[in-house]
Amino acid sequence: MAVFVGLGVALLLIMFQPFGTYSFQHEFKYLILAGYGVVIFLIAIIVYEAVILIIPKYVQEDGWTIGKEFLLTLVFFFLSVFSSYIYHHLVVGSSLSFSGFMGFFIFAVSVGIIPLGFIFFWSYSQAKAKIIEKKAIETFKAETGITAPEPVIHLEGSNKNEFVKFLKSELLLISSSDNYIELILAKGGSIEKHLLRATLSSTSEQLAEHQDLVRIHRSFLINTTKLLTLGGKAPAYYVTFDEYPALGEIPVSRQQIDVVRQCIADKLL
């Protein structure tokens, strides 16, 4: 969504050049106009990612309301206007003043009303569709009594006739050391550990069909269906299991940060 909004603003300014931008002359005019789209794109990412990380309950569909969506859209809009005004000052060289900001604000409302409306109604329709779909599935299961079978995983080691068999929901994480992996399973309220001669790469290949079993580090693979909390800061990010704090902090590689964030966000939606 952030990409489309930023691109939409940039194209609107470049193609139609409204409210005096047509008379604006500069060697890099189109790059400057496109820069507003980049600013808004970055603000969209910051706002929506911040909400997911800081107040995840805000975006849970069970407590979602049109008022919450409207408020979030307004926050995004005001931050976008303020950031664009600062960008305008830095690039064009205009002076900063309250009256100047108000004039820029009126300009931003005129230009941004269509993209803003798109953001609100797109978010509204997406959230509403998810709620309807979830209720329909719950109703169907309640009426038919049908539940999906629990996936069973048969994980093989490199030694002959060496394997571990377990329910997918029991798996918490897999760690590796040299040519061995350690499976951490939750069974009947207790933690079980199993050692298997295998590499994490070969194990990941065996688990490829299970997309929610994610390798987050060269030495760790976790079950992202569990309740997780992302902590730390660059470059030392980590996740913890909310229901199993004794497992400690599981390191997350820098390349997998966005994947982990998305997994946590998807679980909240």
N, C-alpha and C positions, 0 to 999 in steps of 0.2 A: 504493500500500500504506500509506504513512504516513497518508493521509487516513482510510482505513478503521480503522486501529488507534487513532488519536486519537479518532475519532468513536465507536468501540466502547467505549473506556474512559469517555468522557463519558456516553454513554447508560447504561452499566452503573451508574455512580455515581448518575445522576439518577433512573433508573427503579427500581432495587432498593435504593439507599441502604444498602449493607451495612456491617457492623462499626462501628456507632455513628454513621454519617453521618445516620441517620434522626432522631436526637435533636439533631443540630446545628441551631441556630437562628440565622438571619442574614437581614437584609433582602434580600441578594443571594445567597442560598444556592445557587440553581441555576446562577448565573453562576460562582460560585466552584468548584462541582463540575465545571462544563464546562471551567474553566481547566486542570484536570489533563489533560484530553484535548488541549488546545492545547499544553501543555508537552511531552507525549509526542510529539505530531505534529512539533514542531520538533526534538526530539532525534532522531527517526527520520530526518528529512531531513539533519541535520548528520552523523550517524554514517555513513549509507550514501553520501552525497555525498563525505565525507572519505575513505572507503576508496577510492572510484573515483579521486579526484584524487591522493591521497598514495601509495597502494600499489595501482595498477590491476591488477598481476599477480595480486593476491589474489583478484580476482573473475573472472579468466579461467576459462572453463569447462574448458579442458584440464587445469588444476591444481586444479579444484574437488573438495572432499571434504565429506562430511557433518560432519566435525570442524570444518572452517573455518566452515561455516554455523552450527554450534552455538556456536562461539566468538564469532562476530559477533553472534549473537542475545543472548548473555550480556552482551557489552559494551553493547549497546543497552539491555538491561534494567537493568543497574546504573546507567548514566548517567541513565536515566529515573527510577529510584527516588531517586537523589541530587537531581536537579533538582526533582522533585516535593516532596521534603522541604524544600528551600529555598523553593519556592513556598508550601508550607503554612506555613512560618515567617513569610514576608512578609505573607501574606494573613490568616491566622488570628491570628498574633502569638504563637505558642508559642516557648519558648526552645529554643536549639540545644544538644544534648548527645548523647553517644554512645548512652546508654541510650534517649533519645528517638528517635534514628535507627534503632536496632535494632527498637524497637516499630513504627515506621513501616515498616521493611523487611518485617517479618512481615505487616503489613497489606497492603503492596504485593504480596507474593507471593500472598496469598489472593485479592486482586482481579485481579492481572495474569496468573495462571496460564493462563487461557483465551485472552486476547489473545496472550500470549507463545507458547503452543502454536500458535496460528493463524499467527503470523509465521514460526515455524520450519518448519512443514509446508508452508505456502504457498511459501516461498522454496525449500524442498527440492524440491517437485514441479515448480516452474518451471524450476529449474536442471537437474533430471533430464530433463524433457521436451525441453529445448534440446539436451542432450547426445545423447539418443536420436535426435532429429530430424537433428542434424548427422551422426551416424554413418550413419543410413539414407540420407541424400543422398549421402554419400561412397561408400558401398557400391554404391548404384545407378549412380553415375557410373563407378565402377571396373568394374562388371560389363557395362554397356552401352556404355561409351566415349562417352557423350553429354555434350557440354559446351555451355553457352549461347553463342550468337553474340555477338561483341564489338559493343556499340552504337556506331554511327557517328553523329556529330553534324554537321549541315550548318548553319552559323551565317551568317546573311545580314546584310549591312550596309545602310545607308540609301541608298548609291549603287547605281546599276543594275549588275547582274552582279558585284557585289562580295560575296564570301563566303569563309569558311574551313571546310574539311572536315577532321575529325580523329576519332580514336577517343576515346571517352569516358574511357578509362583514361589517355589521354595528357594530359588537361587537369589542370593544377594549380590555376591561379587566373585570374581576369579582373579587371583593374583599369580604372577609368574616369577620364578627365580631359576636362572640357568635353564635346564631342560625339564623342569617340573612346574606344574601349576597346582595351586591350592584353591579348592572350591569351598566357599562359605555358604552353607545352606541354613535356612530357618525351618525347623521341623518341630511341631508340637510345642512351640513356645521356647525352644532351646536352640542353640547354635551348634551345627555340626560342621566339621572340617574334613575334607577328603583330599588326599594327595594323589596326583596322577602324573605319570611320566608323559609329558607333551609340551609343546611350545604354545604360547598364547596366540601366535599367528595361525597355527593349524587348528587350534580350538575355535578361533574366530571364524574360520572357514566352515567348520562344522555347524556353527550357530548362525550362519549367514541369513537363513530364512526368518530368524527372529530379530526383527529390526529394532525392537526395544531393548535388546541386549547389546550395549554399546561399549566399544573399546575407547576409553577416555584418556588412556595413557599407555605408553609402551609396555607397562607392567600390570595394568589393571583393566578389567572389563566389568561393567556393572549392569544390574537390572534396573532400567530407568522407570519401570512401573511402580517402584517403591517411592515412598515419600523422601525427597532429597532436599538438602539445603546447600546452595553454592556459597562458598566463603573465600576469604583471602583476597589478594590483589596481585596484579601482574608483578613478576611472572609466577608467583606461588599461589595459584588457585587450587581449591580442593572442594570436595563434596563430603557431606556427612549424611548418614541414614538417620532420619528423625526417630524411627522406632527402634533403632539399634545403635545408640551413641557409643557403645563400647567398641565398635569397629573402628572408631577414630576417624581421622581425616584421610580421605582417599585423594591423592594428587590428580589434577587434571592438566593435561598438556595444553599449551597456549592455542594450538590448532583446533582443539575440541571444545573450547569455551562456548562458542556460539551454539554448538550442537547440544551441549548440556543445558544451556539456557532455554533453548527451544523445547527440549524434552520436559523441563520443569514447567514452562509456560503452557504446553499442550495438555499437561496433566491437570492444570488449573482451569482450563476452558471446558 
